[in-house]
């Protein structure tokens, strides 16, 4: 389960980001494209390979990823290479 909370220019992700939730994340970002500049992962508990690939795609589109755990950072590095 993924919860996305938008506040100002930030989207905060809480819970799990798996292939099942990637569509929701993309829809929220797409519908707020001009508003969201930062994705906060502080409360993200789990990311699978599809979720990591989606986050890397957001980074490549210019969004800043903040608050990732060492585990998530490692996944993002692997997905981005």
N, C-alpha and C positions, 0 to 999 in steps of 0.2 A: 504494500500500500504506500502511495506517495501523496504527500500533502504539499501544495505549493502556495505560499503566502507572498503576495506582492505588496511592497511598501516602497513608495517613491520610485527610485530607479533600481530597485533590488527585488529579486525573486529568491525566496528562501525555500530550500527543499528539505523536507523532513520524511524520514522513513526509508523506504527501499526504492531504488531506481533500477528496474529490470526491463526486459524487452516488453513486458506488459504495460509499463507506464511511460515508455518513451514517446508514444503518440500524444499523451496528455501534456508532457513537457514541451514538445514541439508546438502544440496548439497554443499553449499559454504564451510561449515566447513569440510565436507568429502574431498572435492577436495584440501583443504589447510591444512589438518590435521597436518602436520609437521611444518607448518609455523605459525598458529594462536594459541596464548596462552591466549589472553585476548579478551573478548567481552565487548565492551563499550555501555552502554545503556543510556548514557546522553541525547540523542536526541530521545529516544523512547517515543512516546506519549501514547500508549495504548498496553496492553497485555491481551489476554483472557486466559482461563484455559489451552487450548492446547499449547499456546505460552509459558506460565509459565512452563508447564511440560517439554517442549523442552529445556528451559533454565536450569532447574534443572538437566536434563539429561547431558547437557554440563558441568555443575559444577561437577557432579559425574565422568565425564570422565577426570577431571583435569583442565578444562579451568577456568580462573578467570573471574568472572562477576563484572564489575565496573560501577559506575555512575548511579545506579538504584535509582529511586524516592522512597519515603516511600511507595507509593501505590504498586509499582512493588516488592519491598522487601517483603511486606506483602504477595503478591501473591506467591512469590517464597517460602516463609516459609510454607505457606499452602500447596503448591504443593509438597514440599519435605517431608511432614510429613505423 
